[in-house]
Amino acid sequence: MGQISEAKLALVRGLIERAPDGAVRSLLLALGADGGHDAGLAHVHRLLEAEASDRRARNMTFAPVAPLCGAGGPFNALVFPPRTLALIWRALRGEAPDEVIAAKALAADWRGDESSPQIFDALCARTADALRGGDRAFSAAAAAADAGSGREQLTACLDLAPVTRRALAQMPEWLGRITSEKAATLRLAYRDVVAVADDAGPRFFEMLCAHLAEPWLILRVICGVMDHPNEAYFAGSELAGFGARVLDDIDRQLAQVASFKADLGRGAARTAAAAAHRATVEIAEVEQSINLAPDGPWGRRLARQKRTLAGAIEASLKAVDDAVGRALPLQTRRMGPRAARGVPSLVRDPDPALVEQAATLLAFMTEVRPSAAAGGFASARAKAQEALDARLDAYVEDILEDVRSADESHGGRAKAFLEIAAEFCGLARDAKAAQIVRRRAAA
């Protein structure tokens, strides 16, 4: 690559600064794995290392609010454009260079509980004061925040940064089984929150929620503060929006499950099963966190959602046996004057569309297995599995006999149907079941 001109380096530097964090990490890993570079790539590598170090310090400094600066989602009521943090950090580099250098040194030598985040908290406080006071150096950052939930909300979140940072360190314990001791520490943290501002409670939980990979778990933290509240109390509080968001998300997952059809393919089956699992987990979280009233709005809504989920999945499960029967067709063979039974029909080649529809439903049936007990459709799934096992076992035995005895034209067709039956056994049970069928065919 050789030397890079200053103009091109400036262009590369600008591209690196605008790149997402993930892209910077990927580029750094790629260049680091390649070993030695020529002068040009070595310079780019150093730029990436400097940028990664800078971003690490920035993200650690503003860790309590960093997840709020993103694309957002259905659980996020507070959202700011991703560029907000970069603009704040740029302003701080100009207005508080010594503090920024100290923050970078602390981030590079961070030792968990042994290190104090005092420098980080001080920079958050300085940023809050600058935004609140209309500091011109922070005008671009303020304008960016206004494109989201607004500079006032961002300022209020920064005011909560120290207590939120401490709370985030305790989140793993709060998300586990809440003991009296854990509940006490949680309420002490909440007391510190409302000491910052009377209306800081919902904002605090918004900040915590943004850090959760499973955002519905915020109910566990909220209800730890409220001591397992009843529905009327929770629904009438300033935190009611968190419960409503979980119920709304359950509806979205149910719509995903209801839209599943056999002709949409196996990818759709996995997506629908994942939606069913998420709905099941969210339903369980609401039931465990809140003391629901059977005749209350939330209690009635959740009961209706459980029925809808079970009904939608049971409808797909009932279709499995028929779909497999169409993919592996049978014909009636007389076994005596009054006896007849179904045996594999080899008059036509397998229908790829019917085979894929059956495979899609089988994939769905397998993927929803972990959710069956909690979702209320375990009995329906067990019944569908039992009928399917009986059909596949009988079909495999019959088609193996046909493979041995069929004529040349039907022999190839029998082998094709046998391979389909093996695949179905793998989907319905496990890979070992499919291997057994294939080994028997080979023998």
N, C-alpha and C positions, 0 to 999 in steps of 0.2 A: 504493500500500500504506500510505503514511503512517507515522506513528510506531508503534513496537512497545512494548508495556508491558514493564516489567522482568520480570514473571512469564513472559510469552511468550518474551522473550529468553533467560531461564534455561532454558526448555524447549527452544528451538532450540539453545542451546549444548550441552545434554545430548545431543540427537540427533546433533549434529555430532561430539561426542566419541566416540559409540558407532558411528558410521558407518565402514565399511571405508575403507582408503586410496583405493581406486579411486573410491568414491562421492564422497569429498571432492574429488579431482582433477576429476571430471566436473562437479560443481556449481560449482567455482571457474572452470573453463573456460566453462561456460554463462553464468555471471554476468559474466565478463570480456568475453565476446563481445557481450553486449547493450548495452554502453556505459553511459550515465548511468542512474542509478536514483534512486528517491525515497529519503527518509531511512531508511525501514524496510529496504529491500533493500540499501542502502549499508551499513547496520550489519551485516546478515547477511554481506555480501561481506567486510567487515573480519574478522568472526569466522572465516570460511573461510580467509582469507589467514593469519591468526594460527595457526589449527590446522594448515594445510599446512606452515607454517614450523616449527612445533613437531615435527610428525611427521618432517619431513626430518632435523632434528637427531637425533631419537630413532633413526630407522632407520640413519643413518650411524654413530651411536655404537655401536649394537648390530648392525652389519652382519654380523659373523661368525655370530651366532646368530639373526638375524631370520627367515631362511627356515624355521628349525625351529619357529617359532611360527605354525603354520598348520594346514591340514586334513590334511597329510601324504599319503602314498601308499604303494604297495607297496615303494618303494625306501627309505623313511624309517623307520629303527629308532628314532630320537630325535624325538619330537614333543611340543610344548607348546601349550596353548590360545592362540589369537590374542590374548586379553586380557592374557596374561602381560606382554608388552612394555609395554602401556599402564599396567599397574599398577606395574611397576618404575619407569617414567618419572615417574609421579605421585609415588611415594615419593622419588625423587631430587630432584624440584622442591621438596619440603618439607625434605629433609635436606641437600641440597647445592645450594642455589639459585644461588650464584655460579658453580659449575662448570657447571651446566646452561646458564646465560646465556652462558658462554664457549663451550660446545659449539654453541649456536645461532649464535653469531657466526662460529665456524669453519666450520660447515656452510654458512652464507650466503656465505662468502668462500672456499670450498674451491677450490684450484688444483691438484688432482691431485698429481703427484710433488713439487711445490714446497711443499705443506702437510704438516705433521706431525700424525699422529693421536694424539699423546700425550694430549691431553685426553680423547679418546674412550676410549683404553685405560685411563686412570685411572678413569673412571666405571664401566667394566666391572669393574675390580678392586674398586672400592668396593662395587658391587652384589654381587659374589661374597663379599666379607667379610661384608656385611650378611646375606645368605642363610645363610651358614655359621654366623654367630654368633647367628642367631635374632632379629635386630633387629625390634622390634615394628612399626616403620614399613613393613617389607617383608613383613609377615605375609600380607596379601592376595595379593601376588605369589607368595609361597611356596606358598600354598594352591592358586593357579591352576596353578603348575608341577606340584604333586602330582597334579593331575587329568590330567597327561600322563605324561611319563617320570620326573618327580620332581625335587624341588629339588636333590638331590645331583648329578644329571646336569647340570642347568642350571648349577649352580655350577662344576662341572668344565669345562663348555664355556666359561664366562666366563673361567676361568683360562687357556684356550687362545686367547682373543680376539686378543692382540697378534700371535702367530705365525700364526694363521689369517688375520688381516687382511693380513699381508705375503704370505702364500701366495696369497690370492685375486688379488692384483695380478699374480702370475706365472702364474696358471692358463692364460690364452690361449697362453702359450709351451709349457707342459707338455702341453697338449692337442694341440699340433701334433706335428711330427716330433721325436722325442726324440733329441737329440745327446748326446755325452758331456758337453758343458758344461752342458746343461739338466739332465741326470741328476744331475750333481754338485750343482747348486743345489737340486734336489728332495731329495736325500739330506741336504743340510745343513739344510734346513727340517725334515725329519723328525727329525733329531737334536735340533733345538731343541724339537720336540714331546715326545719321550720324556724330555727333560730336565725338563719340567714335571711329568710323572708317568709311571711305568713303563707304565701301562695306557692312556695317552692316544692311542696310535696309531689304534685303531678309531674313537675319538670324533672325532679330527681328520678322518678321511676321511668320517665321517658329516656333519660340518659342510661340507666341501667339496662333497660329493655333493648336499646340499640346495640349493646354488647353481646346479646344472647343469640346463639345460633338457632335456638328454639324459643322464639320470643314469647310464646304463651306461658313459659315458665315464670314470667314476671308476676303472674297471679300468685305463685307460691310465696314470693317475697312480700307482695302487698298484703296477702292474708296472714303472713307471719306478723306484720305490724298490727293488723286488725284483730288478730287472734280468732281465726276461722269465723269470719262474719257471716251473718245470715244474709239471704238474698236482698231483702228490703233495705238493710243498712248499706250494703255495698252499692246497690243500684241507685241509691239516693245520695251517694257521696260524690265528691269531686273526682274520685278515681273510677267512677262507673264506666268511663270510656274504655278502660283496659279490658273489662269483662265483655263489653259489647264488641270490641274488636276480635276477641277470640271466638265469640259466637258467630260473628260475620265471616270469619275465616273458615269455620266449620261449614258454613253454607257454601262457600266457594269450593271446598274440597268435595262436598256432596254433589255439586253440579258437575265436577270433573268425573266422579264415579258414574253418575247417571248418564253422561254423554258417551260412555264407553260402549263400543259395538264390536262384534267379532270381526267385521271386515276392516277394522282400522289397523290391524297388525299387532305384533307382539310388543312393539315399543309403546303403543297406546295401552296395552294390558299392564305393563310395568308402571306406567304413569298413573293409571287409574288405581292400581293396587297401592302405590305410594300415597296417593290422595286419601284412600280409605284408611291407611295406617295413620296418617297425620290426623285425620278427623277423629279416629278412635283415641289417639293419645290426647288430643285437645279436649274431647268429651270427658275423659277420665280426669284430666287436670281440673276442669271446672267443677266436677262432682267432688273431688277431694279437697279443693281449696275453699269452696263456698258452700254454706249450708243452704241448699236450695229448697224452696217451697213447692210442693207438687202443683199448687194452683197459682204460683207466682209467674210473672211474665217470662223470666229466665228459665224457671223449672219446666214450664209447659213447652217452651221453645226447644230446650235441650231434649226433652222426651220425644218431641216430634222429629228432631234431627236423628236420634238413635233409631227410630222406626224407619225413617227414610233411608238411612245407611244400610240397615239390615235388609230392607226390601229390595234396594237396588242391587246389592250383591247376591242375594238369593235368586233374583231373576236371571243373572248371568250364570250362576251355578246350575240352575235347572236346565239351562240350554246346553251344558257341556255334553251330556250323554247323547242327546239328539245330534249334535254337531259331529261327534266322533262316529256315530252310526252312519251319517251321510258320507263322511270321509273314508270309512271302512265299510262299504255296503255289504249287506247279506242277501242271500236268496234262500227261499224255503226249499228244504230237501225232505222228501218223505222217507221216514225210517220204518214205516209199516203201514198197515191199513188205517190206523187211527193216530199214528204218531208222526210228527214233523218237527223239524228244528231249523234254525237259521245257520247257514254256513257261508263262508266268504264267497262273494260274487266276483268272478274273474272275467266277466263278459266285456268289461270296459277298462281302459287304463285309469289310474288314479286321477282325480280332478284336483289340480293344484290349488284352485281357489277354495274348494271345500276343505282340503287338507290344511291350508293356512288358517282358515277360520277356526277349525277345531284346535289347532295348535295355539292360536291366540287365546281361546277360552281356557285351555289347559294351563297356559302360562299364567293367566289371571288367577285361576283356582289355586295354583301353587304359591303365587306371590302374596295372596291374602291370608295364607295359613297363619302367620304370626299374629294377625289381627282378629282372628275368628272368635276366640274366647271372649276378649274384651268387647268386641263389636256386636256380640249377640247373634252371630250367625254360625256358630260352631256346629250346631246340630245339622243345619242345612248343608254345610260343607262336608261333614262326615257322611251324610246320606248320599251326596253326589259322588264322593270318593268311593264309597262302597259299590254303588252301581257301576261306576267306571272301571273299578278293578275287576269286577266280575265279567264285564264285557271284554276288556282287553285280554284277560287270561284265557277266556274261551276262544277269542279270535286268534290269539297267537298259537294255541294248540292246533286249531283247525287249519290255519294257513301254513303251519309247518308241515302238516300232512300233505297239503296241496303242493308245496314246494317239492316234496319227495316224489309225488305221483303224477303231477300235472304234465301235459304234453309240452312240446317245445315252446309253442306260442304262449300258452297259459303259464308255463314255468317262469318265464321272465316277468310276467305280470304278477305272479304270486310273490316273487322275490321283491318286487317294487312295493307291494302292499305290506310285506313283512317288514321292510325297512321303515315304512311309515308307522307301523305298529310299534316297532322298537323305539322310534323317536317319541311317540306318544307315551310309552312306558317311562321314558326318561323324563318327560315333562311332568307326568302325573306323580311319579315317585322320586327317582333320583337317577343319576348317570349309571349306577351299578345295574339297575333294572334293565336299562337299554343294552348294556354290555352283555348281560346274560342272554337276552333274546338273540343278539347278533352272534354270540358264540354258539348257541344251539343251531342257528341257521347254517353257520359255517361247518358244523359237525355233521 
